[in-house]
Amino acid sequence: MPTRTATVGSSVGLHARPAALIAEAAGGLGSTVTINGVDASSSLMIMTLGAKCGDTVEVAGDDQADVDKIAALVEQDLDAD
């Protein structure tokens, strides 16, 4: 199973807005992707991780390109205006 380590880039961590954007992107993929073992297409499950800015998470899935796409979103500051 392809994996990639990613550092949380959002200043608020993986909270409401960043989690929703990641979940929306993951939901549109053709494969399953997880972040630290939770379903990346569920914003609620992403928020339960409590990941803060600078924390490291593991993104895993069935397809390397999909894993890379979600990992790149995790690394962005998705809460920036």
BELKA-V764563 format. One record per backbone hydrogen bond with DSSP energy under -1.0 kcal/mol. CO is the residue of the C=O (numbers start at 0). NH is the residue of the N-H. E is the energy in kcal/mol with one decimal. If there is no record, write none. Layout:
BEGIN
[[CO & NH & E] [CO & NH & E]]
END
This chain:
BEGIN
[[1 & 60 & -1.9] [3 & 58 & -3.0] [5 & 56 & -2.9] [7 & 53 & -2.7] [9 & 12 & -2.0] [12 & 14 & -1.8] [14 & 18 & -3.1] [15 & 19 & -2.3] [16 & 20 & -2.3] [17 & 21 & -2.4] [18 & 22 & -2.7] [19 & 23 & -2.3] [20 & 24 & -1.9] [21 & 25 & -2.8] [22 & 26 & -2.4] [25 & 28 & -1.3] [31 & 61 & -1.4] [32 & 39 & -2.6] [33 & 59 & -2.3] [34 & 37 & -2.1] [37 & 34 & -2.4] [38 & 41 & -1.5] [41 & 45 & -2.2] [42 & 46 & -2.4] [43 & 47 & -1.5] [45 & 48 & -1.3] [46 & 49 & -1.3] [50 & 13 & -2.4] [51 & 54 & -2.5] [54 & 7 & -3.0] [56 & 5 & -2.7] [57 & 35 & -3.2] [58 & 3 & -2.2] [59 & 33 & -3.3] [62 & 66 & -2.3] [63 & 67 & -2.8] [64 & 68 & -2.0] [65 & 69 & -2.2] [66 & 70 & -2.6] [67 & 71 & -2.2] [68 & 72 & -1.5] [69 & 73 & -2.4] [70 & 74 & -1.8] [73 & 8 & -2.5] [75 & 77 & -1.5] [76 & 79 & -1.4]]
END
